[in-house]
Amino acid sequence: MKMIGSFEGESDKVFTELWNIRVILKAQLFGWKLLLDKLPTKDKLSVKGVQLQHSLCELCLDCEESASHLFFSCIMSQNV
């Protein structure tokens, strides 16, 4: 499985570490979906044909909303 920003062979280790973290299952599932780039962000929804007013990130209104943008590069989420 290819995950956000991964290199071949690296993902198995990351997924094993994710499932060994002692947090509630809901948080592990969220992390799993994030790593696989399967969160229902605007970029994914538009590909599936969902009509949106715009595809911009609701936090910064500067870039297209994607999991990578929301969690790693959005200026507004970096302040949290």
mmCIF file of the N, C-alpha and C atoms, coordinates in Angstrom:
data_MODEL
# 
_entry.id   MODEL 
# 
loop_
_atom_site.group_PDB 
_atom_site.id 
_atom_site.type_symbol 
_atom_site.label_atom_id 
_atom_site.label_alt_id 
_atom_site.label_comp_id 
_atom_site.label_asym_id 
_atom_site.label_entity_id 
_atom_site.label_seq_id 
_atom_site.pdbx_PDB_ins_code 
_atom_site.Cartn_x 
_atom_site.Cartn_y 
_atom_site.Cartn_z 
_atom_site.occupancy 
_atom_site.B_iso_or_equiv 
_atom_site.pdbx_formal_charge 
_atom_site.auth_seq_id 
_atom_site.auth_comp_id 
_atom_site.auth_asym_id 
_atom_site.auth_atom_id 
_atom_site.pdbx_PDB_model_num 
ATOM 1   N N  . MET A 1 1  ? 0.831   -1.182 0.000  1.00 0.00 ? 1  MET A N  1 
ATOM 2   C CA . MET A 1 1  ? 0.000   0.000  0.000  1.00 0.00 ? 1  MET A CA 1 
ATOM 3   C C  . MET A 1 1  ? 0.874   1.243  0.000  1.00 0.00 ? 1  MET A C  1 
ATOM 4   N N  . LYS A 1 2  ? 0.509   2.194  -0.799 1.00 0.00 ? 2  LYS A N  1 
ATOM 5   C CA . LYS A 1 2  ? 1.261   3.449  -0.865 1.00 0.00 ? 2  LYS A CA 1 
ATOM 6   C C  . LYS A 1 2  ? 0.618   4.454  0.071  1.00 0.00 ? 2  LYS A C  1 
ATOM 7   N N  . MET A 1 3  ? 1.410   5.088  0.897  1.00 0.00 ? 3  MET A N  1 
ATOM 8   C CA . MET A 1 3  ? 0.882   6.089  1.818  1.00 0.00 ? 3  MET A CA 1 
ATOM 9   C C  . MET A 1 3  ? 1.448   7.452  1.482  1.00 0.00 ? 3  MET A C  1 
ATOM 10  N N  . ILE A 1 4  ? 0.881   8.473  2.072  1.00 0.00 ? 4  ILE A N  1 
ATOM 11  C CA . ILE A 1 4  ? 1.305   9.842  1.817  1.00 0.00 ? 4  ILE A CA 1 
ATOM 12  C C  . ILE A 1 4  ? 2.791   9.991  2.114  1.00 0.00 ? 4  ILE A C  1 
ATOM 13  N N  . GLY A 1 5  ? 3.555   10.439 1.120  1.00 0.00 ? 5  GLY A N  1 
ATOM 14  C CA . GLY A 1 5  ? 4.968   10.744 1.306  1.00 0.00 ? 5  GLY A CA 1 
ATOM 15  C C  . GLY A 1 5  ? 5.837   9.558  1.685  1.00 0.00 ? 5  GLY A C  1 
ATOM 16  N N  . SER A 1 6  ? 5.472   8.356  1.305  1.00 0.00 ? 6  SER A N  1 
ATOM 17  C CA . SER A 1 6  ? 6.248   7.186  1.733  1.00 0.00 ? 6  SER A CA 1 
ATOM 18  C C  . SER A 1 6  ? 7.217   6.716  0.657  1.00 0.00 ? 6  SER A C  1 
ATOM 19  N N  . PHE A 1 7  ? 8.160   5.907  1.097  1.00 0.00 ? 7  PHE A N  1 
ATOM 20  C CA . PHE A 1 7  ? 9.083   5.240  0.208  1.00 0.00 ? 7  PHE A CA 1 
ATOM 21  C C  . PHE A 1 7  ? 8.782   3.751  0.290  1.00 0.00 ? 7  PHE A C  1 
ATOM 22  N N  . GLU A 1 8  ? 9.117   3.006  -0.751 1.00 0.00 ? 8  GLU A N  1 
ATOM 23  C CA . GLU A 1 8  ? 8.869   1.571  -0.764 1.00 0.00 ? 8  GLU A CA 1 
ATOM 24  C C  . GLU A 1 8  ? 9.516   0.894  0.447  1.00 0.00 ? 8  GLU A C  1 
ATOM 25  N N  . GLY A 1 9  ? 8.799   -0.022 1.086  1.00 0.00 ? 9  GLY A N  1 
ATOM 26  C CA . GLY A 1 9  ? 9.311   -0.758 2.231  1.00 0.00 ? 9  GLY A CA 1 
ATOM 27  C C  . GLY A 1 9  ? 9.134   -0.048 3.559  1.00 0.00 ? 9  GLY A C  1 
ATOM 28  N N  . GLU A 1 10 ? 8.952   1.251  3.522  1.00 0.00 ? 10 GLU A N  1 
ATOM 29  C CA . GLU A 1 10 ? 8.803   2.035  4.739  1.00 0.00 ? 10 GLU A CA 1 
ATOM 30  C C  . GLU A 1 10 ? 7.404   1.888  5.334  1.00 0.00 ? 10 GLU A C  1 
ATOM 31  N N  . SER A 1 11 ? 6.403   1.679  4.482  1.00 0.00 ? 11 SER A N  1 
ATOM 32  C CA . SER A 1 11 ? 5.019   1.699  4.944  1.00 0.00 ? 11 SER A CA 1 
ATOM 33  C C  . SER A 1 11 ? 4.687   0.557  5.904  1.00 0.00 ? 11 SER A C  1 
ATOM 34  N N  . ASP A 1 12 ? 5.239   -0.635 5.705  1.00 0.00 ? 12 ASP A N  1 
ATOM 35  C CA . ASP A 1 12 ? 4.953   -1.750 6.617  1.00 0.00 ? 12 ASP A CA 1 
ATOM 36  C C  . ASP A 1 12 ? 5.342   -1.409 8.047  1.00 0.00 ? 12 ASP A C  1 
ATOM 37  N N  . LYS A 1 13 ? 6.501   -0.801 8.220  1.00 0.00 ? 13 LYS A N  1 
ATOM 38  C CA . LYS A 1 13 ? 6.973   -0.418 9.557  1.00 0.00 ? 13 LYS A CA 1 
ATOM 39  C C  . LYS A 1 13 ? 6.052   0.622  10.183 1.00 0.00 ? 13 LYS A C  1 
ATOM 40  N N  . VAL A 1 14 ? 5.646   1.608  9.390  1.00 0.00 ? 14 VAL A N  1 
ATOM 41  C CA . VAL A 1 14 ? 4.783   2.678  9.890  1.00 0.00 ? 14 VAL A CA 1 
ATOM 42  C C  . VAL A 1 14 ? 3.428   2.112  10.312 1.00 0.00 ? 14 VAL A C  1 
ATOM 43  N N  . PHE A 1 15 ? 2.856   1.238  9.486  1.00 0.00 ? 15 PHE A N  1 
ATOM 44  C CA . PHE A 1 15 ? 1.559   0.651  9.833  1.00 0.00 ? 15 PHE A CA 1 
ATOM 45  C C  . PHE A 1 15 ? 1.655   -0.228 11.076 1.00 0.00 ? 15 PHE A C  1 
ATOM 46  N N  . THR A 1 16 ? 2.732   -0.973 11.218 1.00 0.00 ? 16 THR A N  1 
ATOM 47  C CA . THR A 1 16 ? 2.927   -1.795 12.414 1.00 0.00 ? 16 THR A CA 1 
ATOM 48  C C  . THR A 1 16 ? 3.013   -0.912 13.651 1.00 0.00 ? 16 THR A C  1 
ATOM 49  N N  . GLU A 1 17 ? 3.761   0.179  13.550 1.00 0.00 ? 17 GLU A N  1 
ATOM 50  C CA . GLU A 1 17 ? 3.862   1.106  14.682 1.00 0.00 ? 17 GLU A CA 1 
ATOM 51  C C  . GLU A 1 17 ? 2.518   1.745  14.995 1.00 0.00 ? 17 GLU A C  1 
ATOM 52  N N  . LEU A 1 18 ? 1.756   2.087  13.965 1.00 0.00 ? 18 LEU A N  1 
ATOM 53  C CA . LEU A 1 18 ? 0.434   2.690  14.168 1.00 0.00 ? 18 LEU A CA 1 
ATOM 54  C C  . LEU A 1 18 ? -0.467  1.763  14.967 1.00 0.00 ? 18 LEU A C  1 
ATOM 55  N N  . TRP A 1 19 ? -0.496  0.491  14.610 1.00 0.00 ? 19 TRP A N  1 
ATOM 56  C CA . TRP A 1 19 ? -1.397  -0.449 15.297 1.00 0.00 ? 19 TRP A CA 1 
ATOM 57  C C  . TRP A 1 19 ? -0.906  -0.817 16.683 1.00 0.00 ? 19 TRP A C  1 
ATOM 58  N N  . ASN A 1 20 ? 0.356   -0.526 16.999 1.00 0.00 ? 20 ASN A N  1 
ATOM 59  C CA . ASN A 1 20 ? 0.877   -0.812 18.338 1.00 0.00 ? 20 ASN A CA 1 
ATOM 60  C C  . ASN A 1 20 ? 0.751   0.367  19.301 1.00 0.00 ? 20 ASN A C  1 
ATOM 61  N N  . ILE A 1 21 ? 0.324   1.521  18.800 1.00 0.00 ? 21 ILE A N  1 
ATOM 62  C CA . ILE A 1 21 ? 0.133   2.689  19.664 1.00 0.00 ? 21 ILE A CA 1 
ATOM 63  C C  . ILE A 1 21 ? -1.076  2.441  20.560 1.00 0.00 ? 21 ILE A C  1 
ATOM 64  N N  . ARG A 1 22 ? -0.964  2.784  21.823 1.00 0.00 ? 22 ARG A N  1 
ATOM 65  C CA . ARG A 1 22 ? -2.051  2.562  22.768 1.00 0.00 ? 22 ARG A CA 1 
ATOM 66  C C  . ARG A 1 22 ? -2.989  3.769  22.810 1.00 0.00 ? 22 ARG A C  1 
ATOM 67  N N  . VAL A 1 23 ? -3.860  3.825  21.818 1.00 0.00 ? 23 VAL A N  1 
ATOM 68  C CA . VAL A 1 23 ? -4.897  4.851  21.734 1.00 0.00 ? 23 VAL A CA 1 
ATOM 69  C C  . VAL A 1 23 ? -6.195  4.154  21.361 1.00 0.00 ? 23 VAL A C  1 
ATOM 70  N N  . ILE A 1 24 ? -7.285  4.900  21.431 1.00 0.00 ? 24 ILE A N  1 
ATOM 71  C CA . ILE A 1 24 ? -8.565  4.282  21.093 1.00 0.00 ? 24 ILE A CA 1 
ATOM 72  C C  . ILE A 1 24 ? -8.581  3.913  19.611 1.00 0.00 ? 24 ILE A C  1 
ATOM 73  N N  . LEU A 1 25 ? -9.349  2.894  19.290 1.00 0.00 ? 25 LEU A N  1 
ATOM 74  C CA . LEU A 1 25 ? -9.417  2.372  17.930 1.00 0.00 ? 25 LEU A CA 1 
ATOM 75  C C  . LEU A 1 25 ? -9.806  3.457  16.926 1.00 0.00 ? 25 LEU A C  1 
ATOM 76  N N  . LYS A 1 26 ? -10.709 4.330  17.320 1.00 0.00 ? 26 LYS A N  1 
ATOM 77  C CA . LYS A 1 26 ? -11.154 5.411  16.435 1.00 0.00 ? 26 LYS A CA 1 
ATOM 78  C C  . LYS A 1 26 ? -9.965  6.264  15.965 1.00 0.00 ? 26 LYS A C  1 
ATOM 79  N N  . ALA A 1 27 ? -9.038  6.553  16.857 1.00 0.00 ? 27 ALA A N  1 
ATOM 80  C CA . ALA A 1 27 ? -7.857  7.345  16.504 1.00 0.00 ? 27 ALA A CA 1 
ATOM 81  C C  . ALA A 1 27 ? -6.928  6.554  15.583 1.00 0.00 ? 27 ALA A C  1 
ATOM 82  N N  . GLN A 1 28 ? -6.785  5.250  15.838 1.00 0.00 ? 28 GLN A N  1 
ATOM 83  C CA . GLN A 1 28 ? -5.963  4.418  14.969 1.00 0.00 ? 28 GLN A CA 1 
ATOM 84  C C  . GLN A 1 28 ? -6.555  4.341  13.569 1.00 0.00 ? 28 GLN A C  1 
ATOM 85  N N  . LEU A 1 29 ? -7.864  4.197  13.471 1.00 0.00 ? 29 LEU A N  1 
ATOM 86  C CA . LEU A 1 29 ? -8.511  4.128  12.158 1.00 0.00 ? 29 LEU A CA 1 
ATOM 87  C C  . LEU A 1 29 ? -8.350  5.443  11.404 1.00 0.00 ? 29 LEU A C  1 
ATOM 88  N N  . PHE A 1 30 ? -8.464  6.565  12.112 1.00 0.00 ? 30 PHE A N  1 
ATOM 89  C CA . PHE A 1 30 ? -8.264  7.865  11.486 1.00 0.00 ? 30 PHE A CA 1 
ATOM 90  C C  . PHE A 1 30 ? -6.833  7.965  10.945 1.00 0.00 ? 30 PHE A C  1 
ATOM 91  N N  . GLY A 1 31 ? -5.859  7.583  11.752 1.00 0.00 ? 31 GLY A N  1 
ATOM 92  C CA . GLY A 1 31 ? -4.462  7.606  11.319 1.00 0.00 ? 31 GLY A CA 1 
ATOM 93  C C  . GLY A 1 31 ? -4.213  6.702  10.129 1.00 0.00 ? 31 GLY A C  1 
ATOM 94  N N  . TRP A 1 32 ? -4.850  5.542  10.137 1.00 0.00 ? 32 TRP A N  1 
ATOM 95  C CA . TRP A 1 32 ? -4.731  4.585  9.033  1.00 0.00 ? 32 TRP A CA 1 
ATOM 96  C C  . TRP A 1 32 ? -5.271  5.205  7.747  1.00 0.00 ? 32 TRP A C  1 
ATOM 97  N N  . LYS A 1 33 ? -6.454  5.824  7.828  1.00 0.00 ? 33 LYS A N  1 
ATOM 98  C CA . LYS A 1 33 ? -7.033  6.476  6.650  1.00 0.00 ? 33 LYS A CA 1 
ATOM 99  C C  . LYS A 1 33 ? -6.176  7.647  6.188  1.00 0.00 ? 33 LYS A C  1 
ATOM 100 N N  . LEU A 1 34 ? -5.613  8.389  7.123  1.00 0.00 ? 34 LEU A N  1 
ATOM 101 C CA . LEU A 1 34 ? -4.739  9.506  6.770  1.00 0.00 ? 34 LEU A CA 1 
ATOM 102 C C  . LEU A 1 34 ? -3.507  9.006  6.022  1.00 0.00 ? 34 LEU A C  1 
ATOM 103 N N  . LEU A 1 35 ? -2.860  7.984  6.552  1.00 0.00 ? 35 LEU A N  1 
ATOM 104 C CA . LEU A 1 35 ? -1.660  7.452  5.912  1.00 0.00 ? 35 LEU A CA 1 
ATOM 105 C C  . LEU A 1 35 ? -1.937  6.896  4.522  1.00 0.00 ? 35 LEU A C  1 
ATOM 106 N N  . LEU A 1 36 ? -3.113  6.322  4.333  1.00 0.00 ? 36 LEU A N  1 
ATOM 107 C CA . LEU A 1 36 ? -3.477  5.770  3.024  1.00 0.00 ? 36 LEU A CA 1 
ATOM 108 C C  . LEU A 1 36 ? -4.072  6.815  2.087  1.00 0.00 ? 36 LEU A C  1 
ATOM 109 N N  . ASP A 1 37 ? -4.214  8.045  2.559  1.00 0.00 ? 37 ASP A N  1 
ATOM 110 C CA . ASP A 1 37 ? -4.823  9.132  1.794  1.00 0.00 ? 37 ASP A CA 1 
ATOM 111 C C  . ASP A 1 37 ? -6.262  8.779  1.398  1.00 0.00 ? 37 ASP A C  1 
ATOM 112 N N  . LYS A 1 38 ? -7.023  8.293  2.365  1.00 0.00 ? 38 LYS A N  1 
ATOM 113 C CA . LYS A 1 38 ? -8.406  7.882  2.127  1.00 0.00 ? 38 LYS A CA 1 
ATOM 114 C C  . LYS A 1 38 ? -9.417  8.718  2.900  1.00 0.00 ? 38 LYS A C  1 
ATOM 115 N N  . LEU A 1 39 ? -9.009  9.853  3.453  1.00 0.00 ? 39 LEU A N  1 
ATOM 116 C CA . LEU A 1 39 ? -9.955  10.731 4.144  1.00 0.00 ? 39 LEU A CA 1 
ATOM 117 C C  . LEU A 1 39 ? -10.813 11.456 3.112  1.00 0.00 ? 39 LEU A C  1 
ATOM 118 N N  . PRO A 1 40 ? -12.081 11.734 3.433  1.00 0.00 ? 40 PRO A N  1 
ATOM 119 C CA . PRO A 1 40 ? -12.978 12.379 2.470  1.00 0.00 ? 40 PRO A CA 1 
ATOM 120 C C  . PRO A 1 40 ? -12.738 13.884 2.355  1.00 0.00 ? 40 PRO A C  1 
ATOM 121 N N  . THR A 1 41 ? -11.588 14.241 1.820  1.00 0.00 ? 41 THR A N  1 
ATOM 122 C CA . THR A 1 41 ? -11.260 15.645 1.624  1.00 0.00 ? 41 THR A CA 1 
ATOM 123 C C  . THR A 1 41 ? -11.846 16.111 0.290  1.00 0.00 ? 41 THR A C  1 
ATOM 124 N N  . LYS A 1 42 ? -11.854 17.409 0.088  1.00 0.00 ? 42 LYS A N  1 
ATOM 125 C CA . LYS A 1 42 ? -12.490 17.969 -1.106 1.00 0.00 ? 42 LYS A CA 1 
ATOM 126 C C  . LYS A 1 42 ? -11.882 17.440 -2.401 1.00 0.00 ? 42 LYS A C  1 
ATOM 127 N N  . ASP A 1 43 ? -10.580 17.232 -2.436 1.00 0.00 ? 43 ASP A N  1 
ATOM 128 C CA . ASP A 1 43 ? -9.978  16.706 -3.661 1.00 0.00 ? 43 ASP A CA 1 
ATOM 129 C C  . ASP A 1 43 ? -10.509 15.313 -3.987 1.00 0.00 ? 43 ASP A C  1 
ATOM 130 N N  . LYS A 1 44 ? -10.704 14.491 -2.970 1.00 0.00 ? 44 LYS A N  1 
ATOM 131 C CA . LYS A 1 44 ? -11.237 13.133 -3.173 1.00 0.00 ? 44 LYS A CA 1 
ATOM 132 C C  . LYS A 1 44 ? -12.719 13.175 -3.538 1.00 0.00 ? 44 LYS A C  1 
ATOM 133 N N  . LEU A 1 45 ? -13.480 14.049 -2.866 1.00 0.00 ? 45 LEU A N  1 
ATOM 134 C CA . LEU A 1 45 ? -14.915 14.149 -3.128 1.00 0.00 ? 45 LEU A CA 1 
ATOM 135 C C  . LEU A 1 45 ? -15.194 14.623 -4.552 1.00 0.00 ? 45 LEU A C  1 
ATOM 136 N N  . SER A 1 46 ? -14.406 15.585 -5.029 1.00 0.00 ? 46 SER A N  1 
ATOM 137 C CA . SER A 1 46 ? -14.641 16.092 -6.383 1.00 0.00 ? 46 SER A CA 1 
ATOM 138 C C  . SER A 1 46 ? -14.352 15.023 -7.440 1.00 0.00 ? 46 SER A C  1 
ATOM 139 N N  . VAL A 1 47 ? -13.348 14.181 -7.203 1.00 0.00 ? 47 VAL A N  1 
ATOM 140 C CA . VAL A 1 47 ? -13.052 13.078 -8.125 1.00 0.00 ? 47 VAL A CA 1 
ATOM 141 C C  . VAL A 1 47 ? -14.229 12.105 -8.188 1.00 0.00 ? 47 VAL A C  1 
ATOM 142 N N  . LYS A 1 48 ? -14.923 11.952 -7.065 1.00 0.00 ? 48 LYS A N  1 
ATOM 143 C CA . LYS A 1 48 ? -16.083 11.044 -7.002 1.00 0.00 ? 48 LYS A CA 1 
ATOM 144 C C  . LYS A 1 48 ? -17.363 11.691 -7.531 1.00 0.00 ? 48 LYS A C  1 
ATOM 145 N N  . GLY A 1 49 ? -17.269 12.934 -7.994 1.00 0.00 ? 49 GLY A N  1 
ATOM 146 C CA . GLY A 1 49 ? -18.419 13.589 -8.591 1.00 0.00 ? 49 GLY A CA 1 
ATOM 147 C C  . GLY A 1 49 ? -19.287 14.387 -7.638 1.00 0.00 ? 49 GLY A C  1 
ATOM 148 N N  . VAL A 1 50 ? -18.838 14.600 -6.415 1.00 0.00 ? 50 VAL A N  1 
ATOM 149 C CA . VAL A 1 50 ? -19.593 15.397 -5.455 1.00 0.00 ? 50 VAL A CA 1 
ATOM 150 C C  . VAL A 1 50 ? -19.473 16.868 -5.859 1.00 0.00 ? 50 VAL A C  1 
ATOM 151 N N  . GLN A 1 51 ? -20.615 17.543 -5.960 1.00 0.00 ? 51 GLN A N  1 
ATOM 152 C CA . GLN A 1 51 ? -20.627 18.958 -6.329 1.00 0.00 ? 51 GLN A CA 1 
ATOM 153 C C  . GLN A 1 51 ? -20.220 19.805 -5.123 1.00 0.00 ? 51 GLN A C  1 
ATOM 154 N N  . LEU A 1 52 ? -19.216 20.632 -5.300 1.00 0.00 ? 52 LEU A N  1 
ATOM 155 C CA . LEU A 1 52 ? -18.709 21.501 -4.242 1.00 0.00 ? 52 LEU A CA 1 
ATOM 156 C C  . LEU A 1 52 ? -18.735 22.937 -4.733 1.00 0.00 ? 52 LEU A C  1 
ATOM 157 N N  . GLN A 1 53 ? -18.934 23.893 -3.826 1.00 0.00 ? 53 GLN A N  1 
ATOM 158 C CA . GLN A 1 53 ? -18.867 25.307 -4.214 1.00 0.00 ? 53 GLN A CA 1 
ATOM 159 C C  . GLN A 1 53 ? -17.461 25.674 -4.670 1.00 0.00 ? 53 GLN A C  1 
ATOM 160 N N  . HIS A 1 54 ? -16.476 25.142 -3.981 1.00 0.00 ? 54 HIS A N  1 
ATOM 161 C CA . HIS A 1 54 ? -15.077 25.345 -4.351 1.00 0.00 ? 54 HIS A CA 1 
ATOM 162 C C  . HIS A 1 54 ? -14.255 24.231 -3.728 1.00 0.00 ? 54 HIS A C  1 
ATOM 163 N N  . SER A 1 55 ? -13.036 24.088 -4.186 1.00 0.00 ? 55 SER A N  1 
ATOM 164 C CA . SER A 1 55 ? -12.181 23.014 -3.674 1.00 0.00 ? 55 SER A CA 1 
ATOM 165 C C  . SER A 1 55 ? -11.112 23.520 -2.718 1.00 0.00 ? 55 SER A C  1 
ATOM 166 N N  . LEU A 1 56 ? -11.217 24.790 -2.333 1.00 0.00 ? 56 LEU A N  1 
ATOM 167 C CA . LEU A 1 56 ? -10.199 25.365 -1.449 1.00 0.00 ? 56 LEU A CA 1 
ATOM 168 C C  . LEU A 1 56 ? -10.353 24.887 -0.006 1.00 0.00 ? 56 LEU A C  1 
ATOM 169 N N  . CYS A 1 57 ? -9.246  24.841 0.683  1.00 0.00 ? 57 CYS A N  1 
ATOM 170 C CA . CYS A 1 57 ? -9.213  24.518 2.103  1.00 0.00 ? 57 CYS A CA 1 
ATOM 171 C C  . CYS A 1 57 ? -10.054 25.538 2.865  1.00 0.00 ? 57 CYS A C  1 
ATOM 172 N N  . GLU A 1 58 ? -10.945 25.081 3.716  1.00 0.00 ? 58 GLU A N  1 
ATOM 173 C CA . GLU A 1 58 ? -11.810 25.985 4.486  1.00 0.00 ? 58 GLU A CA 1 
ATOM 174 C C  . GLU A 1 58 ? -11.049 26.729 5.583  1.00 0.00 ? 58 GLU A C  1 
ATOM 175 N N  . LEU A 1 59 ? -9.880  26.247 5.938  1.00 0.00 ? 59 LEU A N  1 
ATOM 176 C CA . LEU A 1 59 ? -9.105  26.900 6.992  1.00 0.00 ? 59 LEU A CA 1 
ATOM 177 C C  . LEU A 1 59 ? -8.325  28.105 6.481  1.00 0.00 ? 59 LEU A C  1 
ATOM 178 N N  . CYS A 1 60 ? -7.677  27.953 5.338  1.00 0.00 ? 60 CYS A N  1 
ATOM 179 C CA . CYS A 1 60 ? -6.830  29.037 4.831  1.00 0.00 ? 60 CYS A CA 1 
ATOM 180 C C  . CYS A 1 60 ? -7.356  29.679 3.552  1.00 0.00 ? 60 CYS A C  1 
ATOM 181 N N  . LEU A 1 61 ? -8.239  29.002 2.861  1.00 0.00 ? 61 LEU A N  1 
ATOM 182 C CA . LEU A 1 61 ? -8.793  29.471 1.581  1.00 0.00 ? 61 LEU A CA 1 
ATOM 183 C C  . LEU A 1 61 ? -7.695  29.840 0.582  1.00 0.00 ? 61 LEU A C  1 
ATOM 184 N N  . ASP A 1 62 ? -6.579  29.105 0.651  1.00 0.00 ? 62 ASP A N  1 
ATOM 185 C CA . ASP A 1 62 ? -5.441  29.416 -0.204 1.00 0.00 ? 62 ASP A CA 1 
ATOM 186 C C  . ASP A 1 62 ? -5.072  28.284 -1.158 1.00 0.00 ? 62 ASP A C  1 
ATOM 187 N N  . CYS A 1 63 ? -5.210  27.035 -0.709 1.00 0.00 ? 63 CYS A N  1 
ATOM 188 C CA . CYS A 1 63 ? -4.813  25.871 -1.501 1.00 0.00 ? 63 CYS A CA 1 
ATOM 189 C C  . CYS A 1 63 ? -5.976  24.882 -1.606 1.00 0.00 ? 63 CYS A C  1 
ATOM 190 N N  . GLU A 1 64 ? -5.864  23.978 -2.577 1.00 0.00 ? 64 GLU A N  1 
ATOM 191 C CA . GLU A 1 64 ? -6.863  22.924 -2.688 1.00 0.00 ? 64 GLU A CA 1 
ATOM 192 C C  . GLU A 1 64 ? -6.802  22.038 -1.440 1.00 0.00 ? 64 GLU A C  1 
ATOM 193 N N  . GLU A 1 65 ? -7.983  21.667 -0.922 1.00 0.00 ? 65 GLU A N  1 
ATOM 194 C CA . GLU A 1 65 ? -8.040  20.849 0.280  1.00 0.00 ? 65 GLU A CA 1 
ATOM 195 C C  . GLU A 1 65 ? -7.691  19.402 -0.049 1.00 0.00 ? 65 GLU A C  1 
ATOM 196 N N  . SER A 1 66 ? -6.665  18.909 0.597  1.00 0.00 ? 66 SER A N  1 
ATOM 197 C CA . SER A 1 66 ? -6.243  17.508 0.509  1.00 0.00 ? 66 SER A CA 1 
ATOM 198 C C  . SER A 1 66 ? -5.754  17.106 1.898  1.00 0.00 ? 66 SER A C  1 
ATOM 199 N N  . ALA A 1 67 ? -5.631  15.827 2.133  1.00 0.00 ? 67 ALA A N  1 
ATOM 200 C CA . ALA A 1 67 ? -5.137  15.365 3.432  1.00 0.00 ? 67 ALA A CA 1 
ATOM 201 C C  . ALA A 1 67 ? -3.718  15.884 3.672  1.00 0.00 ? 67 ALA A C  1 
ATOM 202 N N  . SER A 1 68 ? -2.913  15.833 2.642  1.00 0.00 ? 68 SER A N  1 
ATOM 203 C CA . SER A 1 68 ? -1.539  16.308 2.762  1.00 0.00 ? 68 SER A CA 1 
ATOM 204 C C  . SER A 1 68 ? -1.503  17.792 3.130  1.00 0.00 ? 68 SER A C  1 
ATOM 205 N N  . HIS A 1 69 ? -2.331  18.575 2.460  1.00 0.00 ? 69 HIS A N  1 
ATOM 206 C CA . HIS A 1 69 ? -2.379  20.005 2.772  1.00 0.00 ? 69 HIS A CA 1 
ATOM 207 C C  . HIS A 1 69 ? -2.878  20.235 4.194  1.00 0.00 ? 69 HIS A C  1 
ATOM 208 N N  . LEU A 1 70 ? -4.001  19.620 4.556  1.00 0.00 ? 70 LEU A N  1 
ATOM 209 C CA . LEU A 1 70 ? -4.605  19.862 5.869  1.00 0.00 ? 70 LEU A CA 1 
ATOM 210 C C  . LEU A 1 70 ? -3.680  19.524 7.030  1.00 0.00 ? 70 LEU A C  1 
ATOM 211 N N  . PHE A 1 71 ? -2.962  18.423 6.919  1.00 0.00 ? 71 PHE A N  1 
ATOM 212 C CA . PHE A 1 71 ? -2.186  17.947 8.060  1.00 0.00 ? 71 PHE A CA 1 
ATOM 213 C C  . PHE A 1 71 ? -0.705  18.320 8.013  1.00 0.00 ? 71 PHE A C  1 
ATOM 214 N N  . PHE A 1 72 ? -0.201  18.725 6.854  1.00 0.00 ? 72 PHE A N  1 
ATOM 215 C CA . PHE A 1 72 ? 1.242   18.960 6.771  1.00 0.00 ? 72 PHE A CA 1 
ATOM 216 C C  . PHE A 1 72 ? 1.651   20.328 6.248  1.00 0.00 ? 72 PHE A C  1 
ATOM 217 N N  . SER A 1 73 ? 0.781   21.024 5.511  1.00 0.00 ? 73 SER A N  1 
ATOM 218 C CA . SER A 1 73 ? 1.245   22.291 4.947  1.00 0.00 ? 73 SER A CA 1 
ATOM 219 C C  . SER A 1 73 ? 0.307   23.480 5.155  1.00 0.00 ? 73 SER A C  1 
ATOM 220 N N  . CYS A 1 74 ? -0.909  23.270 5.597  1.00 0.00 ? 74 CYS A N  1 
ATOM 221 C CA . CYS A 1 74 ? -1.832  24.381 5.813  1.00 0.00 ? 74 CYS A CA 1 
ATOM 222 C C  . CYS A 1 74 ? -1.318  25.263 6.958  1.00 0.00 ? 74 CYS A C  1 
ATOM 223 N N  . ILE A 1 75 ? -1.187  26.544 6.667  1.00 0.00 ? 75 ILE A N  1 
ATOM 224 C CA . ILE A 1 75 ? -0.663  27.489 7.653  1.00 0.00 ? 75 ILE A CA 1 
ATOM 225 C C  . ILE A 1 75 ? -1.546  27.563 8.883  1.00 0.00 ? 75 ILE A C  1 
ATOM 226 N N  . MET A 1 76 ? -2.852  27.407 8.690  1.00 0.00 ? 76 MET A N  1 
ATOM 227 C CA . MET A 1 76 ? -3.788  27.489 9.816  1.00 0.00 ? 76 MET A CA 1 
ATOM 228 C C  . MET A 1 76 ? -3.701  26.243 10.712 1.00 0.00 ? 76 MET A C  1 
ATOM 229 N N  . SER A 1 77 ? -3.568  25.082 10.131 1.00 0.00 ? 77 SER A N  1 
ATOM 230 C CA . SER A 1 77 ? -3.480  23.866 10.951 1.00 0.00 ? 77 SER A CA 1 
ATOM 231 C C  . SER A 1 77 ? -2.121  23.759 11.648 1.00 0.00 ? 77 SER A C  1 
ATOM 232 N N  . GLN A 1 78 ? -1.105  24.396 11.112 1.00 0.00 ? 78 GLN A N  1 
ATOM 233 C CA . GLN A 1 78 ? 0.203   24.390 11.761 1.00 0.00 ? 78 GLN A CA 1 
ATOM 234 C C  . GLN A 1 78 ? 0.196   25.191 13.050 1.00 0.00 ? 78 GLN A C  1 
ATOM 235 N N  . ASN A 1 79 ? -0.760  26.094 13.166 1.00 0.00 ? 79 ASN A N  1 
ATOM 236 C CA . ASN A 1 79 ? -0.867  26.909 14.371 1.00 0.00 ? 79 ASN A CA 1 
ATOM 237 C C  . ASN A 1 79 ? -1.578  26.211 15.518 1.00 0.00 ? 79 ASN A C  1 
ATOM 238 N N  . VAL A 1 80 ? -2.156  25.055 15.259 1.00 0.00 ? 80 VAL A N  1 
ATOM 239 C CA . VAL A 1 80 ? -2.899  24.337 16.293 1.00 0.00 ? 80 VAL A CA 1 
ATOM 240 C C  . VAL A 1 80 ? -1.950  23.552 17.165 1.00 0.00 ? 80 VAL A C  1 
# 
